[in-house]
Amino acid sequence: MSNTPTSPETDVESSQKAETPTPGSLSIIEAAQPPSPAITVPDGGLQAWLSVLGGFFVCVATFGYSNSFGVYQDYYVLKGASSSSNVSWIGSLQYYQLVLAQGIGMGIGSGLMFVPTMSVQAHHWRVHRSLAMGIVMTGTGIGGLIFPIMLNRLINGHTGFAWGVRATAFLNLGLLAVANSVMTTRLPSAKQRGPGPKLDMKAILTDWPYLVFLLGLFLILWGMFFPYFYLQLWVNVHGLSATLGLYTIAILNGASIFGRTLLNMLADRIGPLNVLWPVATVTAALMFVMFSVTTTAATIVFSIFYGFFSGALISMMPPTASRFANGLHEMGLRLGLAFFSSSFALLTGTPIAGALYDSGGQWYKPVVFSAVVMFAGAACVLFARHHVARAKGTRLV
């Protein structure tokens, strides 16, 4: 990268530069309250890129796998296992035999791995933090590209359901073993650093622009995953090609790879909050396009565009949440709160959409619900962005 610093940059040096905001400047709050001068962020190097690689593998094996749940959705519903609404709960809280494995086990495991994976990137990246996190998050797109094809081929082929699922588990085991080996932290522990800034939980929980931002994330994620869960079923119900149905989720996730990379590069230049709200608005608008997805060509075009923009929404979450941190010591907590609050949206969003569809077999109900809540979420993010920009006197947020 041509604008990557050639030598490590201290937080003190960064805070001195923050008086004139630049595209690659620190988060505005970090710049206002610089951390300890002993902390340096190299913005590159072997350890940094290995941590990106490890984070990439974690995302492939966790949320990349979750993004393939539309295959299970289609399989369970068309096999007559249950209604669309009930099956949707499986992706976040399974029934009986599946609850321990795919529900509680995978849910807790993914959460325990994901937040530290994103937080550790802040140990290695400052100027290009959004891009680094975006590359890590492309793993969810790669996983969402690989696993739907793999599962469809195995489950619907000679291998069958049981060994099809086991095959994906073995692949994930290998990916996570490598990730655990290559990801590293580089900052000293709290004891080694000695006295320093302490977490102020009360201040964080009363930071109302941050709370409005969390509400915005909740609303965006509440509606965003409807196509990921239901597009394959939509294709089959509308009598389109069965082969197309097998690949719709893969197309969605494949397109998301480019959104997570290109739009995160833009975020490093103009600020992630400046990117998040318009991308959320476009994604919400695209939801209404589903009404015209009744041909093969329309399905492919919709999948590409929706995957591109919705993928960027996920990759924007870590860098936007980090913009509110008063230094690296708050980074993990801010990210954790963001993902904790958003988890309830992921838990309930698609079951609500499924219940709306099951209430009369009418697609317009879940489509309108998903689009409206996403528009509301984009408005919340815009409001939070406006307040932060005005308070700090810079538009690069």
C-alpha positions in Angstrom: 0.0 0.0 0.0 1.6 3.2 -1.1 0.5 5.3 1.8 1.5 2.7 4.5 3.9 4.3 7.1 7.4 3.1 6.7 8.1 3.0 10.5 5.9 2.4 13.6 3.9 5.4 14.7 3.4 6.2 18.3 0.0 7.3 19.6 1.6 10.6 20.7 2.7 11.4 17.2 -0.7 10.4 15.9 -2.5 12.7 18.3 -0.2 15.6 17.3 -1.3 15.1 13.7 -4.9 14.9 14.6 -5.3 18.7 14.7 -5.6 18.6 10.9 -7.7 15.5 10.1 -6.4 13.4 7.3 -8.0 10.4 5.5 -6.0 7.9 7.5 -6.1 9.7 10.8 -7.0 8.2 14.2 -10.5 7.9 15.4 -11.5 11.4 16.5 -12.0 10.4 20.1 -8.6 8.6 20.3 -7.0 11.7 18.9 -8.5 13.9 21.5 -7.3 11.7 24.3 -4.0 10.0 23.3 -3.0 6.8 25.0 0.2 6.0 26.7 3.3 7.0 24.6 4.7 3.6 25.2 2.1 2.1 22.9 3.0 1.9 19.3 1.0 0.6 16.3 3.2 -0.6 13.4 0.5 -0.6 10.7 2.0 -3.6 9.0 4.6 -6.3 9.3 4.6 -10.1 9.4 2.7 -10.3 12.7 0.1 -7.9 11.6 -0.6 -9.7 8.3 -0.6 -13.1 10.1 -3.2 -11.8 12.5 -5.3 -10.7 9.5 -4.9 -14.2 8.0 -5.9 -15.8 11.3 -8.9 -13.5 11.7 -9.9 -14.3 8.1 -9.9 -18.0 8.9 -12.0 -17.4 12.0 -14.6 -15.5 10.0 -14.7 -18.3 7.4 -15.4 -20.9 10.0 -17.9 -18.9 12.1 -20.0 -16.4 10.4 -19.1 -17.6 7.0 -20.7 -20.9 8.0 -23.7 -19.1 9.5 -24.2 -17.3 6.2 -24.9 -20.7 4.6 -27.9 -21.4 6.7 -30.2 -20.7 3.8 -29.3 -24.1 2.6 -30.6 -25.6 5.8 -33.7 -23.3 5.6 -34.6 -24.6 2.2 -33.8 -28.2 3.1 -35.9 -28.3 6.3 -38.9 -26.5 4.9 -39.1 -28.4 1.6 -38.6 -31.7 3.5 -41.6 -30.7 5.6 -39.7 -30.4 8.8 -41.5 -27.3 10.0 -42.8 -23.8 9.0 -40.5 -21.1 7.7 -40.8 -19.1 10.9 -39.9 -22.0 13.1 -37.0 -23.2 11.0 -35.6 -19.6 11.1 -35.0 -20.0 14.9 -32.6 -22.9 14.1 -30.0 -20.4 12.8 -29.8 -18.8 16.2 -31.5 -21.1 18.7 -32.1 -24.7 17.6 -34.8 -27.2 18.4 -34.1 -30.1 20.8 -31.4 -32.2 19.2 -29.8 -29.3 17.3 -29.9 -26.8 20.1 -26.7 -27.9 21.8 -24.7 -28.2 18.6 -25.7 -25.6 16.1 -27.6 -23.3 18.5 -25.9 -22.9 21.8 -22.5 -24.5 20.9 -21.9 -22.7 17.6 -23.5 -19.5 18.8 -21.4 -19.2 22.0 -18.2 -20.5 20.2 -18.5 -18.0 17.4 -19.1 -15.1 19.8 -16.2 -16.0 22.0 -13.9 -16.2 19.0 -15.2 -13.3 16.9 -14.8 -10.3 19.3 -11.2 -11.0 20.3 -10.4 -11.7 16.6 -11.6 -8.2 15.7 -10.1 -6.5 18.8 -6.6 -7.9 18.2 -6.4 -6.2 14.8 -6.3 -2.9 16.7 -2.9 -4.1 18.2 -1.4 -4.1 14.7 -3.3 -1.5 12.6 -4.1 2.2 13.0 -4.1 4.1 9.7 -5.5 1.1 7.7 -7.6 -0.3 10.5 -10.8 -0.3 8.5 -9.2 -2.1 5.6 -7.6 -4.7 7.8 -10.9 -5.4 9.5 -12.6 -5.5 6.2 -10.2 -8.1 4.9 -10.8 -10.2 8.0 -14.5 -9.9 7.5 -14.2 -11.0 3.9 -13.8 -14.4 5.5 -17.5 -14.5 6.1 -18.1 -13.9 2.4 -15.6 -16.7 1.4 -17.2 -19.0 3.9 -20.7 -18.1 2.6 -19.4 -18.8 -0.9 -17.9 -22.2 -0.1 -20.3 -23.7 2.4 -23.6 -23.3 0.5 -22.2 -25.0 -2.5 -20.5 -27.7 -0.4 -23.6 -28.4 1.7 -25.9 -28.4 -1.3 -23.7 -30.9 -3.1 -23.2 -33.2 -0.1 -26.6 -33.0 1.5 -28.5 -33.5 -1.8 -26.0 -36.0 -3.2 -24.9 -39.5 -2.2 -23.1 -38.3 0.9 -26.3 -37.3 2.7 -27.1 -34.9 5.5 -25.1 -36.4 8.4 -21.7 -36.7 6.6 -22.3 -33.5 4.7 -22.4 -31.6 8.0 -19.5 -33.5 9.4 -17.4 -32.7 6.3 -17.9 -29.0 6.9 -17.0 -29.5 10.6 -13.6 -31.1 9.7 -12.9 -28.2 7.4 -13.7 -25.7 10.1 -11.5 -27.6 12.5 -8.5 -27.2 10.3 -9.1 -23.5 9.7 -9.5 -22.7 13.4 -6.3 -24.6 14.3 -4.3 -22.5 11.9 -6.0 -19.3 13.1 -5.2 -20.1 16.7 -1.5 -20.6 15.8 -0.9 -17.4 13.8 -2.9 -14.7 15.5 -0.9 -12.7 18.2 -1.4 -9.8 20.5 1.5 -7.4 20.7 0.6 -4.9 23.5 1.8 -5.6 27.1 -0.8 -6.9 29.6 -2.5 -4.6 32.1 0.0 -5.6 34.8 3.0 -5.1 32.5 1.8 -1.6 31.5 1.3 -0.4 35.0 -1.1 2.4 35.9 -3.1 3.7 33.0 -6.6 4.7 31.9 -9.3 2.6 33.5 -12.5 1.5 31.9 -15.4 3.7 32.9 -18.5 1.5 32.3 -20.9 4.2 33.5 -19.5 6.8 31.0 -19.8 4.3 28.1 -23.4 3.3 29.1 -24.4 7.0 29.2 -22.6 8.0 26.0 -25.9 8.7 24.2 -24.5 9.1 20.6 -22.9 5.7 21.1 -26.3 4.3 22.3 -28.1 5.7 19.3 -25.5 4.1 17.1 -26.1 0.7 18.9 -29.8 1.1 18.2 -29.0 1.8 14.6 -26.9 -1.4 14.3 -29.7 -3.4 15.9 -32.3 -2.2 13.5 -30.0 -2.7 10.4 -29.2 -6.2 11.4 -32.8 -6.9 12.3 -33.8 -6.7 8.7 -30.6 -7.3 6.7 -30.4 -11.1 6.8 -33.8 -11.9 5.3 -32.5 -12.6 1.8 -29.6 -14.7 3.1 -32.2 -17.0 4.8 -35.0 -16.9 2.3 -33.7 -16.2 -1.2 -33.1 -19.8 -2.0 -36.6 -20.6 -0.8 -38.0 -17.6 -2.8 -36.4 -19.0 -6.0 -37.9 -22.5 -5.5 -41.3 -21.1 -4.6 -41.4 -18.9 -7.7 -40.6 -21.9 -9.9 -37.2 -20.7 -11.1 -34.3 -23.0 -11.9 -33.4 -25.5 -9.2 -29.8 -25.1 -10.1 -30.1 -21.3 -9.6 -31.6 -21.9 -6.2 -28.5 -23.9 -5.1 -26.2 -21.0 -6.0 -28.1 -17.9 -4.8 -26.6 -17.8 -1.4 -23.2 -18.4 -2.8 -23.6 -15.4 -5.2 -24.8 -13.2 -2.3 -21.7 -14.1 -0.2 -19.3 -14.0 -3.2 -20.4 -10.4 -4.0 -20.1 -9.4 -0.4 -16.3 -10.0 -0.6 -15.9 -7.0 -2.9 -18.2 -4.8 -0.8 -16.2 -5.6 2.4 -12.9 -4.8 0.7 -13.7 -1.8 -1.5 -16.0 0.1 0.8 -13.7 -0.5 3.8 -10.9 1.1 1.7 -13.2 4.1 1.2 -13.9 4.1 5.0 -10.2 4.6 5.7 -10.3 7.7 3.6 -13.5 9.4 4.6 -14.4 7.6 7.9 -16.5 4.5 8.5 -19.5 6.4 9.9 -19.6 8.3 6.7 -19.8 5.0 4.8 -22.1 3.0 7.0 -25.3 5.1 6.9 -25.5 5.5 3.1 -24.7 1.8 2.5 -27.4 0.8 4.9 -29.8 3.1 3.1 -29.0 1.5 -0.3 -29.3 -2.0 1.2 -32.7 -1.2 2.6 -33.8 0.2 -0.8 -32.6 -3.0 -2.5 -34.9 -5.0 -0.3 -37.9 -3.6 -2.3 -36.3 -4.8 -5.5 -37.1 -8.4 -4.3 -40.6 -7.8 -5.6 -39.2 -7.9 -9.2 -37.0 -10.9 -8.7 -39.1 -13.4 -10.7 -36.6 -14.3 -13.4 -33.2 -15.9 -13.5 -31.4 -12.7 -14.7 -33.2 -10.6 -12.0 -32.2 -13.0 -9.3 -28.5 -13.0 -10.2 -28.4 -9.2 -10.5 -30.2 -8.7 -7.2 -27.9 -11.2 -5.5 -24.8 -9.4 -6.7 -25.9 -6.0 -5.6 -27.5 -7.0 -2.3 -24.4 -9.1 -1.5 -22.1 -6.2 -2.3 -23.8 -3.6 -0.1 -25.0 -5.9 2.8 -21.5 -7.4 3.1 -20.1 -4.0 3.7 -22.5 -3.4 6.5 -21.1 -6.3 8.5 -17.5 -5.3 7.9 -18.2 -1.7 8.9 -19.4 -2.7 12.4 -16.0 -3.1 14.1 -14.4 0.1 12.7 -17.5 2.2 13.4 -17.8 1.0 16.9 -14.1 1.7 17.5 -14.7 5.3 16.6 -16.4 5.9 19.9 -13.5 4.4 22.0 -11.5 6.7 24.2 -8.3 4.7 23.5 -7.3 1.1 22.9 -8.2 0.2 26.5 -11.9 0.6 25.6 -11.8 -1.1 22.2 -12.7 -4.6 23.3 -15.6 -3.4 25.5 -17.1 -1.1 22.8 -16.9 -3.9 20.2 -18.3 -6.4 22.7 -21.3 -4.2 23.6 -22.0 -3.6 19.9 -22.0 -7.3 19.0 -23.9 -8.2 22.2 -26.8 -5.8 21.5 -26.8 -6.8 17.8 -27.0 -10.5 18.7 -30.7 -10.0 19.7 -31.4 -8.6 16.3 -29.8 -11.6 14.7 -31.8 -13.9 17.1 -35.2 -12.5 16.3 -35.0 -10.8 12.9 -35.4 -13.8 10.5 -38.0 -15.7 12.7 -40.1 -12.5 12.7 -39.8 -12.4 8.9 -40.7 -16.0 8.7 -43.8 -15.5 10.9 -44.9 -12.7 8.7 -44.6 -14.9 5.6 -46.3 -17.9 7.3 -49.3 -15.7 8.3 -50.6 -15.8 4.8 -47.9 -16.9 2.4 -47.4 -13.3 1.3 -43.9 -12.2 0.7 -44.6 -8.5 0.9 -44.9 -8.6 4.7 -41.4 -9.7 5.5 -39.9 -7.7 2.7 -41.5 -4.4 3.9 -40.7 -5.2 7.5 -37.0 -5.8 6.7 -36.7 -2.7 4.6 -38.4 -0.3 7.0 -36.4 -1.3 10.0 -33.2 -1.0 8.0 -34.2 2.5 6.9 -34.8 3.4 10.6 -31.4 2.0 11.5 -29.6 4.1 8.8 -31.3 7.2 10.2 -30.0 6.4 13.7 -26.5 6.0 12.4 -26.7 9.2 10.5 -27.9 11.0 13.7 -25.0 9.6 15.7 -22.6 10.5 13.0 -23.8 14.1 12.8 -23.5 14.6 16.5 -19.9 13.2 16.6 -18.8 15.2 13.6 -20.3 18.4 15.0 -18.8 17.8 18.5 -15.3 17.1 17.1 -15.3 19.7 14.3 -14.4 17.3 11.5 -16.4 15.5 8.9 -14.0 12.6 8.7 -15.8 10.3 11.1 
